[in-house]
Every structure is written in structure tokens, then in C-alpha cells.
Amino acid sequence: MGSERLGAAAMHSQGIDVLMNAIRLGEINAVREHLIASKHHLNAVDKFDYSPIGLASLCGHYDILELLLSLGARCDRGTFQGERAVYSALNDRIRNLLLKYDYSVSIDNKQPYATLLSSLLSKEVGCASLTGIYRPRPDGDTFLHPHNSGDGIVAHAFVLIARSKYFRDIMESPESLQVDRLPIPTDANSTLAVLRCMYLIDSDDNIETGDTPDSTKLSVYFGLPSLSKSTNTEPRDGANKHTSLIEAAQEDFLRLWDECLSVPLCLPRSEPFSVSKLAPRVQALRPDVVLKVGSQFDDEVFFYAVHKAMIQSDFICTAVRFKQAFQSSQIGGQWPTIVSIDVSPQIMEAILKWFYTDMVDIPVEAALELLQAADMLLIERLKSRACLLITTQDSDDLLIGEHGYSIFDVARAGWMTGTSLKLDPFCAKFLASRLEKCLEEGTIRFQFEELICESASRIQEREETDTIELIDDLRYYLSGKSDDPSKFGLPSLG
């Protein structure tokens, strides 16, 4: 376990070095692509204690600074990193950007993921709510019984297995598969402290009180390194400490995904699903939802065993609630709710991996399909991540549809999925930089003219000065290339 953590730390250090080198060289596309794959580096610091936003400010890369701020980089002058970014700015333009930036809208991109995990806990009614003790919601599936408490604590098997080597070894053993009550050798206070760390409720600040053992002992016993790590490190601000705890949770759930959840159960269409057909390690996780993926024309169907607690799709959650209304269920039940989803297995796996890890890992060729699936399943945050992946492209392959979709498809997808504010500027800038090709080549010219007509049809009502949005955007980006955009064949709008 120790060597695994050291390896993860080395990979993290290497990753932040790659990002910082791209910022130093002013390679904005490399920066954007890196942050798509490793967004947790956005507010990290390198071995010289520099954050990405601080280095971009020091080097004078205005466009990279804008990108970092738009992605949620923190720039609070009340912190060491924020103050250094402002006072080390290379010029007044960059300093003014930082000073004018509304710090209140700075986004911690990890917070939604932390909130998802912590939302699985709720304050118990009564005295416990006054003392700040958090207990897992009753919709968990595993009872923990501390040795000095008559009341069991309800937890979630998949969280226990993902985050603690102690629980993983116990619950993955064959004799424990059908057991939903686990005796715990520690007292109730220690058990609750460990659970709060697992669910990202708080740090260990309130662990070393009273008769509760210190965090180092609990960390070793339960196989939970992040518990002692938060005590032994002294970052410059609490945000870095909180971020490190979230990253540890992401690593744990990434391992859970890779080892247990990423491989679906594949069955012939005529064969019914049964929990007993799942791998023993998957059964130990006690999934309560099974997502069925496969076209009606396919001979095989894929079944993904997941947990309702981690599903961030309004569409899927509503379907689960609807089916459960007609299906009797109980805690730790043996028959999960099956919901059919009309997406490809590749897209389903990308979505599920994002549910559990908040990481998007999919090739550019599937980015548009991911956006459309996220829109269909009502997953707003994933739509933003898909848009970011699409907008990293800057080659003629996108113009001719080499990746399976073209820039014209991207523009239409933006209109259809409600992401035009993110995709329209990208499409207009992309087309403006290749306008000569759009006007010269027959097929591409036809697609270009067709897109302009569709943009014109989106006008809802007459305005004092009529304009076509796409034409307006093209003229804006062309203004930096020529004083006379009309020479490219664009109509005058004046």
C-alpha cells in the first residue's frame, strides 16, 4: 500500500511538472488538453510552490491566465498563492485582469464531487445533531457494530471497500458476501471519525479528542492513509489540505472502478439477468442499480452494476424511482433495479467512470457523442466537460469530419444541447481561421452555407438591426485578420 501511494505521488508530481512547463512555454492548447485529463492540477502547486495561475501571471501569458480563471482557478488575495499571483504579474494588463476578476465566482471544481460523497451522510435527529456527529443515511447497505455501542451505524459497502483496506479484506472474503452486519473492534467515536474521513465530511481536526485514538493509529488499523496524511502535512491554507483529501478519495474510487466496475456483465439478449452472475467482487459492493446497455438489434446486452448514491443523472434517477415504485425493495436486497439506457457501451463506461471519479477519459472521436448522451441523461456538469474536450481541437481534421463529426456538427450540437455559449465562439473562431477553405471547396462550402441558413432560421423575432449570429461571430474574429471582412464574401451588416 505504501509503495502504491508513493507511486501515485510521483505521478502527481510528474503531471504538475508537465502542466507548468506548458504554461511556462505559453502553449495554451497543451495546457487545455492537460487540464481535461487531470483537472485536479488546476489549483495544485509544484516543487517550487508555484500554482498554475501564479506562473501564468509571472510569465505574462494573458490567454492562459484567462483559460485558468474560466476553468475555476482560485485567485483569492486572502491566500498566499492569490496574493503572489497579483503582485508578481508581468504587466498591468495581467494585474488588472486578476484585480477585476470576481473572486466570488471562482469555482472549486472538486467541490461537487466532495459534496456528492458527503451528501451520503446526514445529521442524526436528536442529540447527535447538536454534537455534530454525522451518520450515514439509512439507505446504506451495511451495519457496523462498534464494540461499546448497542446501536449499529449504517454505511455503504462500496465506500468502505473503496476507501479502506481493512474493510476491503473483510467484505471481499467469500464468507462475508451475504453478511450485512460487521462487528468493529473500535469504539463508536473512532468508527464515526473514520467514516467522516471516508465520506469527506471533515478532516481529522476533531478526531484527537477525548478517548478517541489518534489519527495515525486509526489510519494504520483501517488502511486509510489520507486520515494521517491530513494531520502530518501543513499546507499554506486549508483549501490545499481539503484538495489533497479529495484527490485521495478520487484515487481510491478510480482503483475501485478499474478493478471491479469497469467490466460489464455480457449476456445473450435471450438470457435473463441475475445477481448471481456478477463477479464476487462486484457482488461484495452490493449494487442497487443495474444499467442495461445494448441496441435491440444487438445479439448481446451489457449490464453495469452501479450504485444509486453515485448516479448524477436526473434521467436515470427518475427512472430508478419509477421502477422502484413497482418493485419491493429492502436494505441489502438481492434484486437491484434494472434500467435500460440507449447509449453505446463506450459512452456508458465514460459516464460511469465520471460518476465515481469525476474524471473524463474518452478519445476526441467520442466527445460529441458524450455531449449528446450527457444532454439526453440530464447531466449538466458532464456537458461542460465534453464541451471542453471538443474545443481542444485545432486541426483541419475537424473541418472535414475526420473524427466522425465536423465543425458543422459541433455547431448544431451546441444549439441542440443548450451549450451554444460554450461552443459557438469556438466554432466561429475555427471557421474564421479557415474561411478561405470554406469558400473554395465544394462540399465544405455547401455545408458552410447550410449552417449559415440554419443560424438565420434561429432568429425568433425582428430586431431594430437584424443580424445572423454566426455571421456576426465570424466578422468579429475576422476583424483581427483584415480590416475588410467583406472581401471574404461576408455580407455587410451595417
N, C-alpha and C positions, 0 to 999 in steps of 0.2 A: 504493500500500500504506500509506504514511504517513497519507494522508487517511482511509483506511478505519479505521485504528487510532484516530485522533483522534475519528472519529465514534462508534466503539464506546465510547471512554472517556466521551464526552459523554452517551451514552445510559445508561451505567452510573451516572454521577453524577446524572442526572435521576431514574433509577429509585430510587436510595437516598434521594433527597430526598423522593420521594412516600411511601416507606415511613416515613421518620422523621416526616413531617408527620402521617400517620395515627396513629402511636404518640403523638405529642405531643397529639393531639386525643382519644385514648382510643378510637378506632374499631377495635374488635377484629376485626370482620368484614372491614374493608378491609385490615387487617394480614394476616389469614389468607389472603385472596384474593391479595394481592400476593406472599406467600411461596410460594404454589403456583406462580405463574407465574415467579417469579425467586428461587428458593431460595438462590442464591449471595449474596444480600444479607443473609442471616441473621447472618453474622459480619463484615460489611463495616463500614467507618467512613465518616462523611460529611465534608464540608469542615471541620467544626468538630472533627473527630477523635473523634466520639461513635459508639459502636456502638449497635445497636437495644436491646440489653439494658441498656446504661448509661442511655439516655434513658428507657426504661420505668421503671427504678428511680428516676431523678431526678424524673420526673413523678408517680410514685406509682400507676401503673396495674398493680395486682396481677394481674388476669386476663390482661393482655397479657404480663406477665412469665412467668406460668405457661405460656402458649402458646409463647413463645420458648424456654423451657427444655425443654419437651416436644418441640420440633422439633429440638433439638440445639444451641441457642446455647451458646457457650463462656463459662464464668464461672469461670475459674481465678484465684484470688487471687495466684498467682505471676506474672500478667501485668498490664500497665498497665490494660487495659480491665476485667479482672475485679476488680482492686482498686478502681478508681474506681466500678464498679457497686455494690460493697458499701458503700463509705464515703460515697457520695452518695445513698444510699437515703432516700426522703422520710420514711419512718416505720419503726418497729421491726418491724412485720409483714413488710414487704418485705425488710428486712435479715435477719430470721430465716429467711425463705424462701431467700435466697441462701446464708446460712451453713449451713443444714441440707441444702442441695442436695448430692447425692453427685456431686462433680466427676468422679469416675472413670467415671461413666456418660454424661458429656457427649459427644455424638456429633458428629463432623465429617462432615457429610452429603456432602462432596465426596470423602472418602477412598475409599469403594468404587469410585468412578469412576476415581480415580487408581490404585488397586490393579489395576483391570481392565487399564488400559494398561500399567502397569509389569510386570504378570504375563506380558506377551508377551516379556519378556526373562528370561534365566536366566544364572546364572554358568557360564562355560565350565569344563569339567573340566580340572584341571591347574594350571599356574602362574597362569593368568588369574584363577582363583578366589581366589588369595592376594593379588592386587593389586587386587581389587575391580572388575575390568573386566567390564562386562555386555555380552553379545552377544545379538541376537535369537535366539529359538528356531529350530531347523531347519525348523519348519513355516511359515516365511515363504515368499515367492514371488519375491524379487528379490535378486540378489547384487550387493553393492557392492565394487568393487575399488580400494582406496586405491593411490596411485602407488608407495608404497615397501613394499608388502606383497604377498607371494605368495598369501596366504590371502584368500578372499572373505568378506565379512560379510553374513550373511543378514538381510534386513529385509522389511517388509510394504509392498507398493506403496501401499495405501490410506492408511497412516500417513504415508509420505513425501509423497504428493500433498496430503494434508490439511494438513500442518504446515509444508511448505517450498515457497516459490515456485520455488526452484531446481529441485527435483525435479519439481514440477508442470509446469513448462515443458518439461522434458526428456521426461517419461514420457507426456504427453498429445500429443506430436507423433506424426503417423501412422507415421513410420519406427521409433518405439520401442515400438509396441503389441505386437510379437511378440518383443521383446528382454527377456531376464530377467537380463542382466549389464550393469551400468553402471560404467564407469571413473570414479573420483572423483579430482579433481586435488589433494586434500589428503592428508595422511599419515593413518596408521591411528589415531593418538591423537586427532587433530582430528575425524575421522569418528565415532569412538566417542563423543567428547564431545557432538557434535551429536545423535547417536542417543539418548543418555541424556536429553538435554533433550526431544527429541520424545516419548519414551516415559514422561516424568515420573518417571524413575528418581531423579534428583537434580538439584540446581541446578548453577550454574557454579562452585561453590566449588573444585572440583578441576580446572578447565579451564586456568587460567593457571599451569601448572606445566611445567617442562622446556622442550621445544621447541614446545609447543602454542601456536598463535596465541591472542591474547586474544579474549574472547567477543564484543567489538564487531565485530571483523573477520569472525569466523565468522558472526555474526548477519547482517551485510550481505551476505556472499557467498551464504549459503544461504537468505536471505529468511526468517529466523526471528527476529522482533523480541523474542519472550519470552526469548531467550537473553541479550541485553544488558540487557533490562528488569530482570531479576532482579539484575543487578550494580549498575545505576545507582540503584535505589530502596533506601531504607534504612528499612523499616518498623520499628515498635517491637518486634516479635517475629518469630521465624521462621515462625510459623503464617500471618501475613499474606502473607509472601513466597511460601510454598507455595501459598496460596489463589490468589494472582494468577497463578501458573504454570498452575494447573488451569483457571482461568477462560479463560486464553488458549487452552488446548487445546480447551475447550468451544466457543469461538468458531470455531476452525478446523474442528472437526468439524460444527458447525452449518452453516457455509458448504458443506462437502462434502455434507451431507445435502440442503440446499436446491438446490444446483446439479447434483447427479449422481444421488443415490439416492432422492429423494422421488417421482420419476415412474416408475411401474412399466411394464413391457412388457405391453401388452394384446394378446392374440391370440384368434382364434376357438377355441372348445373343440376343434374337429377338427384344428387346426393344431399340429404338434409344436413344442416349444421348441428353439431353437438359440442358442448363444452369439453367433453372427454377427449375430443380430437385435437384440442390445443396442446401445445408442448407443456410439460410440467412446470417449467419456469414461468410460462405465461399464466398458467392456472394459479400459481402462487401469488400473482399480482392481483387476483380477484377482479377481473374486468367486469364492469356492469353494462357496457355498451359494445356491440359488435357492428362495425360498419361494413356493409356488403357492397363490393365494387365489381362491376362487370356488365358489359353490354348484353342485351337479350339475345344477341346473335353470337355471343362467345360460348364456347363449349365448357369453359372453366369459370369459376367465380372465386374472387379473393375475399377473405374475411379478416378484418383488422380488429383485434381485441383492444379496446381502449377504456378510458375512464371518464365518466360524465363530468367529474370535477375539473378536468383539464380542457374540456371542449370549449372553445371560444367562438363558436358559430351559433348565431341566433337561429338559423335554419335547422341545424342538427338538434340543438337543444329543444326546440319546439316539437320536432318530430319525435324525439325521445319521450317527452312529456305526454304527447298524444297517444303513443303506443303503450306507455306505462299505465295510462288510464284504463286500458282494457286488459292489462296483464298484471296479475297479482305478483307482488314482489316483497321481499323481506331482506333485512340486513344480511349480507353474505349469501344471498340467494344463488342458486346454481344455474339459473337461466337468464343470461343478460338480454337486454333489449336489442333487437336486430333492426337496423335502419339501412335502407338501400340508398346509395349516393351515386349519381350519374357523372362520375369523373374517371379519368384513367388512373391505373394503379400508381404511375409515377407521380402524378399530381396529388393523389391522396396521401402518399408517403411524405411528400414535401410539406403538405398541410399539417399532418400529424406530428412530424418532427418539429415543426414550428410551435404547435400546441405545447409540446413537452419541454422544448429547449429555448424557444424564442429565436431560433436560428433558421435562416433560409438557405438551403443548399440545393440549388437546381441550376441546370445549364441555361444559358441565354435563350436557346431554342425553345424552351418551355415556359419562358417568362410571361408571354402573352396569355397562354392557356392558364397559367397560375392566376393571373389577374382576373380573367373571366370566371374561373372557379371560385375565387375569393368573393367576387361580387355576387355570384349565384348563392353562395352559402352565407352571405351577410357577415363577412369578416373584414371590417374596415381597416384595422391595423395591417393586416396582411396585404391588402390592396396597395397601401403606401409602400410597403417593402417591394412588391412586384414592380411598381412604377419606377422605383429607384434602380432596380436591376435592368429594366428596359432602357432607361435613359443613360446607361453606361456605354451604349453602343455609339460608335462614331466612324463607321466604315461604309463603303458603298454596298456591302452585303445587305444592309437593311433596306437600301433603295430598291434592289432587285429581288428582294424576298428570299435571300439565300438561306436564312434561318427558319424558313417555313412561314414567315409573315413579313410584310413590308412596312415601311414607314406609313403608308396609307392605311394599313390595317391598324396600326398603333393609334393613329388619329381617331379612327372610327371607334376603337375600343375605349378611348378616353371619353368620347361622347356617350357611349352606351353604359359605361360603368360609373359615371359620375366622377371621373378623375381627370377631367379636361384641364383643370387648373394646374395639374402637375405635368400632363403630357402635351398639352397644346403648345406651350413655349418651346419644349424640346423639339416637337415636330416642325414647328415654324423655323426654328434656327437651323435644323438639319436640312430642310428643303431649301432655305435661303442660301446655304453654303454650297448647294449643288443645283442651283436653279438652271444653269445652262444645260445640264444633262436632262433635267425635267422637261425642257422646252425643245430639245433636239431629237430625242429618241421617241419613236412612235408609240410603243406600248406604255412607256412610263409617262409620256405626255398625256395620253388618253386617261390614265389613272389620276394624274395630277389635276386635269381639268374636271374630271368626275368628282374629285374630292372638293374642289372649289365650289362646284354646284351644290354639293351636299351641305357645305358650310353655309352657303347662301340660303338654303332651304330651312336652316335652323333659326333664321330671323323670325321672331314671334310677332312683331308689330313695327309699324313705320316709326322712324325716328326723325328728328329735325335734320340730321345729316346721316343719310343711310350709308352703311358700310358693311362689308363682308369680313367677318372676324379673321378668317385665315389670311385674306389679302392684307388686312391691317397689320397682322403679326409679321407677315413676310416683309412688308415695307419697312417695318421697324428694324428688323435685323439687317435688311439690305442697306439701310441708311448709313451703316458703318462701313460699307464696301463701296458705295457710289453715291454721289450727290443727285443722281437722276435715276431712280428705280424704274421709271417708265421705259428705259431702254431695254429692260429685261422682258418687256411685254406686259407689265402690270398696269391696269387702268389707273387713271388719276382719280383720287378720292376727294380732291379739294373742292 
